[in-house]
Amino acid sequence: DVKVTQSSRYLVKRTGEKVFLECVQDMDHENMFWYRQDPGLGLRLIYFSYDVKMKEKGDIPEGYSVSREKKERFSLILESASTNQTSMYLCASSKVAGLYEQYFGPGTRLTVT
Amino acid sequence: KNEVEQSPQNLTAQEGEFITINCSYSVGISALHWLQQHPGGGIVSLFMLSSGKKKHGRLIATINIQEKHSSLHITASHPRDSAVYICAVIGFWGGATNKLIFGTGTLLAVQP
């Protein structure tokens, strides 16, 4: 079974803090994704990576950065957390381009106070 | 207007009922996913289809590429089917990725 794990299920941070969200997959997938999920808006793509050290902006990259130093690990970084970044963050992975399923992690509920 | 629209947004059913959730999209796609998300839980892929029909247990998914429409059916619904069901499409983006565009989900509650 594909396993995508995220470092925390729940996280509470203060405005202005630097926040790291970690995602690890164990299936040697090339593609990894970070989404945020908000009520009424659904899932929106923040960043994705199709190879180590490669990244591309998604639909809402402002206020976020990412790092992919190893194939299995994809990190989302909030340089200076703000209250409007309070959300559910979901990581996913898949094989390289093609009609392959995306496998999702359990999500991290981030609250910025 | 969203590129992927789902209906209904909320659905309450009695146990045993036949349920249909609809998804319409406005972009050209190479495939469509149906995903399930339980409260507080992660997302699980139920189906990926690019034509025709797929069945898994009590779940059936159909797609009509010409009409840009897909349906998810649940037969003999059960309270454990209560979840958010999300439609997502893979477009012809090109490049080395399979980005998804998501609908906003349908919240299903099946009452015993």
Chai-1 contact restraints between the chains, C-beta under 6 A:
chainA,res_idxA,chainB,res_idxB,connection_type,confidence,min_distance_angstrom,max_distance_angstrom,comment,restraint_id
A,N31,B,T97,contact,1.0,0.0,6.0,A-B,restraint_1
A,G42,B,F102,contact,1.0,0.0,6.0,A-B,restraint_2
A,G42,B,T104,contact,1.0,0.0,6.0,A-B,restraint_3
A,L43,B,F102,contact,1.0,0.0,6.0,A-B,restraint_4
A,F48,B,T97,contact,1.0,0.0,6.0,A-B,restraint_5
A,Y50,B,A96,contact,1.0,0.0,6.0,A-B,restraint_6
A,Y50,B,T97,contact,1.0,0.0,6.0,A-B,restraint_7
A,A97,B,A96,contact,1.0,0.0,6.0,A-B,restraint_8
A,A97,B,T97,contact,1.0,0.0,6.0,A-B,restraint_9
A,A97,B,N98,contact,1.0,0.0,6.0,A-B,restraint_10
A,L99,B,A31,contact,1.0,0.0,6.0,A-B,restraint_11
A,E101,B,S45,contact,1.0,0.0,6.0,A-B,restraint_12
A,E101,B,M48,contact,1.0,0.0,6.0,A-B,restraint_13
A,F104,B,G42,contact,1.0,0.0,6.0,A-B,restraint_14
A,F104,B,I43,contact,1.0,0.0,6.0,A-B,restraint_15
A,G105,B,G42,contact,1.0,0.0,6.0,A-B,restraint_16
A,P106,B,G42,contact,1.0,0.0,6.0,A-B,restraint_17
A,G107,B,G42,contact,1.0,0.0,6.0,A-B,restraint_18
